[in-house]
Amino acid sequence: MFEFIKIITLRATYECQEEGSLPSYLGSTIRGILGHCIRDFFCENQGEKCFRCRKKETCLYVRCFSNTGKEAGAVNPYALYVHGAGRERWKKGDQCIFDLTLFGTGTEQAEIYLDALQAAELKGWGASRLAFRLIQVSDPESGKIIYTGGKSWICNLVSRPLQITGRNVSYANLLFDTPLRIVSGKHLFEKLSFEMLIQFLIRRISLLTLAYTDYQLEWDKEELLEQARKVKTVDEYWREIPFTRYSMNQEKGKLELPSREGWILYEGDLTDFVPILEAGKYLRIGKGATIGFGHYEVFYDK
């Protein structure tokens, strides 16, 4: 159903070179480091904010990393997922592993992201500026090496269509292992009805399709939402996650991003929704996908 979306995941493995502290959730830190690297590559007006810059239409930094918003909104062609979140104290030899997943036309700039991953080991990480060494970049889908030991295999930097297999199911259990920010009317969700889940998933898929593919996505959103209303929530659990990240666009330099983590079990005629749920595993849901938010796994009864 979503083969028109090209996708590639770069799995980066870094090794800590010294002892120190980092935030327990590293998605924002890693995004900031990669952003600085790509901006160093291409930005000609470092003191100017992107949305004001006269060169934003042709800037590769804007295109690859910081879309200032057009008709598709300010969506970007990538998402992060940090493995093993929660560690704050780091020792020499500890590994940091994260996935950088590129979508649509973002996959055509994969070499730029690879260059940024290499440049990131020259940056200090976090407020304490910890040193990290890049050990490897690989494609977890193919199992092939893309970079290691100072050598790159660009021939392995190949995107694939987002192919999804359908299945007939009546139960779906979604486990959100990174913060989830679904905000409606400036209010963070408290419960996640299946209708709300599908509404936000199809919105994100539609925006990414418009911004980063040439495909005209046609589906009956009203009919999908009508079917989604019939799906019941069997059980759910959420805990609030207070999250603050640095932002140069905020007066105090910090941006509050309250979110939730948890799980939810749905029951009903879910067969037609499986492709959307599966696509969401890659494309994410809600706000903050570029810092790793909205990642989930889904499990079915059949």
C-alpha positions in Angstrom: 0.0 0.0 0.0 2.9 2.4 0.7 5.5 1.2 -1.8 5.6 4.7 -3.2 7.5 5.8 0.0 11.2 5.0 -0.2 12.9 4.3 3.1 16.4 3.5 4.5 17.6 3.2 8.1 21.2 4.0 9.1 22.0 2.3 12.3 24.9 4.1 14.0 27.1 2.7 16.7 29.3 5.0 18.7 31.7 4.3 21.6 32.1 6.6 24.5 35.7 7.7 25.0 35.5 9.1 28.6 33.4 9.1 31.7 30.6 11.7 32.1 26.9 12.4 32.2 24.3 12.8 29.4 20.5 13.3 29.5 18.6 10.0 30.1 16.8 10.5 26.8 19.4 11.2 24.0 17.1 11.9 21.0 17.2 15.6 21.3 21.0 15.7 21.9 21.7 13.5 18.9 19.4 15.5 16.6 21.2 18.7 17.7 24.6 17.3 17.0 23.6 16.0 13.5 21.9 19.3 12.8 25.0 21.3 13.7 27.1 19.1 11.4 24.8 19.5 8.4 24.4 23.2 9.0 28.2 23.5 9.1 28.3 21.8 5.7 25.8 24.0 3.9 24.7 27.1 5.8 26.0 30.4 4.3 24.2 32.6 6.9 24.9 31.1 10.3 23.5 34.0 12.2 20.2 34.0 10.4 17.2 31.9 11.4 16.2 29.5 8.6 12.6 30.8 8.1 14.0 34.3 7.5 16.8 33.3 5.2 16.6 34.3 1.5 18.4 31.1 0.5 16.1 28.7 2.3 14.4 27.5 -0.9 17.7 26.0 -2.2 19.5 25.3 1.1 20.4 21.6 1.6 20.3 22.1 5.4 16.7 23.2 5.2 15.8 20.4 2.8 17.5 17.7 4.7 17.1 18.7 8.3 15.0 21.8 9.1 12.0 22.2 6.8 10.6 25.7 7.6 7.2 24.7 6.4 5.3 24.9 3.2 1.9 23.5 2.2 2.8 20.2 3.8 3.8 21.9 7.1 7.1 21.7 8.8 7.7 17.9 8.5 11.1 16.6 7.9 12.3 13.5 6.0 13.8 11.6 8.9 13.1 10.1 12.3 15.4 9.0 15.2 15.2 6.0 17.5 17.7 5.7 20.3 18.2 2.1 21.6 18.5 1.5 25.3 17.3 4.9 26.5 17.6 5.7 30.2 21.3 5.8 30.9 22.7 9.0 32.4 26.2 7.9 33.6 28.6 6.9 30.8 31.9 5.2 31.0 34.7 4.7 28.5 33.7 1.9 26.2 30.0 2.2 26.6 28.1 2.1 23.3 25.4 4.4 22.0 23.3 2.9 19.2 20.6 4.7 17.3 18.6 4.5 14.1 18.3 7.4 11.7 15.5 6.5 9.2 15.1 8.5 6.0 11.9 8.8 4.0 11.0 9.7 0.4 13.3 12.2 -1.3 15.3 12.3 2.0 16.8 8.9 0.9 18.3 10.7 -2.1 20.5 12.7 0.3 21.6 9.7 2.3 25.3 10.5 1.8 24.8 13.8 3.5 23.4 12.1 6.6 26.3 9.6 6.5 28.8 12.5 6.4 27.0 14.0 9.4 27.3 10.8 11.3 31.0 10.8 10.7 31.4 14.4 11.6 29.4 13.9 14.8 32.4 12.2 16.4 34.3 15.5 16.2 31.6 17.2 18.3 31.4 17.0 22.1 28.1 15.4 23.2 25.8 17.1 25.7 26.6 19.9 28.1 29.7 18.1 29.4 30.9 17.7 25.7 31.7 14.0 26.0 33.8 12.5 23.3 32.3 9.6 21.2 33.9 7.6 18.4 31.9 6.3 15.4 32.4 2.5 15.3 30.0 1.5 12.5 27.0 2.5 10.4 25.0 -0.3 9.0 21.6 -1.1 7.3 19.7 -3.2 9.8 17.3 -4.5 7.1 20.0 -5.9 4.9 22.6 -6.4 7.5 25.2 -4.7 5.3 28.0 -2.4 6.5 27.8 1.2 5.2 30.8 2.6 7.2 33.4 1.3 9.6 37.1 1.7 10.2 37.4 4.9 8.1 36.0 3.1 5.0 32.6 3.7 3.4 30.5 1.3 1.3 28.3 3.7 -0.6 27.0 0.8 -2.8 25.2 -0.4 0.3 23.5 2.9 0.9 20.4 1.8 -1.0 16.8 2.7 -0.2 13.8 0.3 -0.5 10.1 0.7 -1.0 8.0 0.6 2.2 6.4 -2.8 1.6 3.9 -4.0 4.1 2.1 -7.4 4.3 -1.5 -7.4 5.3 -3.1 -9.7 7.8 -6.5 -10.5 9.2 -6.6 -9.5 12.9 -9.0 -8.7 15.7 -6.6 -7.5 18.4 -3.6 -5.1 18.3 -1.4 -4.2 21.2 0.7 -1.1 20.7 3.8 -0.6 23.0 5.1 3.0 23.0 8.8 2.8 24.1 9.6 6.5 23.5 7.7 9.6 24.5 4.4 10.1 22.6 3.1 13.7 22.0 -0.4 13.7 20.6 -1.7 17.2 21.2 -5.2 18.5 20.3 -6.3 22.0 21.1 -2.9 22.5 23.0 -3.8 19.7 25.3 -1.7 16.5 25.6 -3.8 13.4 25.2 -4.9 11.4 28.3 -6.5 8.4 26.6 -5.9 7.3 23.0 -9.0 6.1 21.2 -8.4 4.1 18.0 -10.1 6.9 16.0 -7.6 9.4 17.4 -4.7 7.1 16.7 -5.7 6.6 13.1 -6.5 10.3 12.6 -3.0 11.3 13.6 -1.4 8.4 11.7 -3.1 9.3 8.4 -2.3 12.9 8.9 1.4 12.3 9.3 1.5 9.8 6.3 -0.4 12.4 4.2 2.0 15.2 5.1 5.1 13.1 4.4 3.7 11.9 1.1 3.0 15.4 0.0 6.3 16.8 1.1 8.7 14.1 0.1 7.1 12.0 -2.7 5.6 12.7 -6.1 2.6 10.4 -5.3 -0.9 11.6 -5.0 -2.3 9.8 -2.0 -6.0 9.1 -2.3 -8.0 7.6 0.5 -11.4 8.1 2.1 -10.4 9.6 5.5 -14.0 10.0 6.7 -14.7 6.3 5.9 -11.5 5.2 7.7 -12.4 7.3 10.8 -16.0 6.0 10.7 -14.6 2.4 10.8 -12.0 3.4 13.5 -14.8 4.5 15.8 -16.1 0.9 16.0 -12.8 -0.4 17.4 -12.8 -0.7 21.2 -10.1 0.0 23.7 -9.7 -3.1 25.9 -7.1 -1.7 28.2 -4.4 1.0 28.3 -1.8 2.4 30.6 0.1 5.8 30.3 2.6 7.6 32.5 3.5 11.2 32.0 7.0 12.0 30.9 8.2 15.6 31.7 10.7 16.5 28.9 12.7 19.7 28.3 15.0 20.3 25.4 17.3 23.2 24.4 15.8 25.5 21.7 17.5 28.6 20.3 14.0 29.7 19.1 12.7 30.0 22.7 13.2 33.1 24.9 14.6 31.1 27.8 16.5 28.7 25.5 14.3 25.8 26.6 11.2 24.1 25.2 8.9 22.1 27.4 7.6 19.0 25.7 5.3 17.0 28.1 4.5 13.6 26.7 3.5 10.1 27.7 4.8 6.5 27.5 2.7 3.4 27.8 0.7 0.8 25.9 -2.8 0.2 24.6 -4.8 -2.8 23.5 -7.5 -2.5 20.8 -10.2 -5.0 19.7 -12.3 -4.9 16.6 -12.2 -5.3 12.8 -8.6 -4.2 12.4 -7.7 -5.9 9.1 -8.0 -2.7 7.0 -5.9 -0.8 9.4 -2.9 -3.1 9.6 -1.0 -1.3 6.7 -1.5 2.0 8.5 -0.3 0.7 11.8 2.7 -1.0 10.2 3.6 2.2 8.3 3.4 4.1 11.5 6.2 1.9 13.1 8.6 3.5 10.5 7.1 7.0 10.0 6.0 7.5 13.7 3.1 9.3 15.2 2.6 12.6 16.9 5.1 15.5 17.4 8.8 15.1 17.9 9.6 12.2 15.5 12.9 14.0 14.6 14.1 13.6 18.3 12.8 10.0 18.5 9.3 10.5 19.9 6.3 8.4 18.7 8.1 5.1 18.2 6.1 2.0 18.9 5.9 -1.8 18.3 2.6 -3.5 17.5 1.6 -7.1 18.1 -1.5 -8.9 16.7 -3.5 -11.9 17.7 -3.0 -13.6 14.2 
